[in-house]
């Protein structure tokens, strides 16, 4: 639900800025992207808080997807929530009660 609302908000903002012909927005499962016909076709990829959603064990798969999606000169912007290194191991074992 939240992702759908966020996609509509971003789509509206892109249109309000008159950039809908220059920016393609997608709400997709990273495990199903890029499609074979899209490999190496993206100039830019912006990833917003995806590493937290993907989880530690799936980060290599996610990074490989970004690499496959981008053109050789492409750029990925990856925004994440970070924590100090010394707390990372503890976060991996954290379980909500």
N, C-alpha and C positions, 0 to 999 in steps of 0.2 A: 504494500500500500504506500509506504513512505517513498520507495523508489519511483513508483508511478507518479506521485505528486511532484517529486523532484524533477523527473523528466519533463513533465508539463511546464514547470516553472522555467527550467533552462531553455526549453524550446521557445517559450514565449519571450524570454529575454533576448535570444538570438534573433528572433523575428523583429522585435522592437528596435534592435540595433541595425536592422536591415542586412543582416549577414547570412540569412537562410540559404543563399545561393553559394556561399563560401564555406559553410560549416555543416558537416554531417554528424548528427547526434545518433547514438545507438545505445539502447539498453539491452545488453546481451550477456549470456553466460560465457565467461572467458574460456571455458572448456570446449566451447563450440565455435571458437573464433581463432584465427581468421579462417574463413572458408577457403578451400584450395584455390579458388579463382582470385582470392584477395591477398594471397601471400605476397609480401613485399610491395604493397600498393599504397600504404598510408604514409603521408608526410609527417603527421603529428598524431600522437596518442596522449590523451590526458587521463590519468587514473586517479580517482578521488577516493581515498581511504579504502582501497581494495585489498591491500596487504592484510589489514585486520580481518577482513571478511574471508579471505582465502585461507588464512591460517598458515602457521609455520611450515608444516609438512608439504604444502602445495605451492610455496613461493617459487621453487625452481620451475615448475610447470607454468606458472603465471608469467615469469620473466621470459621463458622461452616463447610463449605466445606473443608477448610484446615484440620480441626480436623478429619472429616470423612475419608479423603484421607490417612492420616498418620497412620503408625503402632503405637502401644502404645509407643514405644521408638523412634518414628520418630521425625525429627526436621524440622521446617519451618524457613526459612530465609526470612524476609520481609523487602525489601528496599523501603523507601518512601521519598517523598519530605516533609519536615516539615516546620511549621511556629510556631511562638510563640503562646502559649495558648490564650493570650489576643486578638489575631487577628483572631482566628478560627471562632467565631460566625459571624464576618463580611464576612469572605470568604464563609460561607454557603449561604449568601444572594446575593453574587456577581453575576451579570449578564453581559455578554458581550454585548456591544451596537452594 
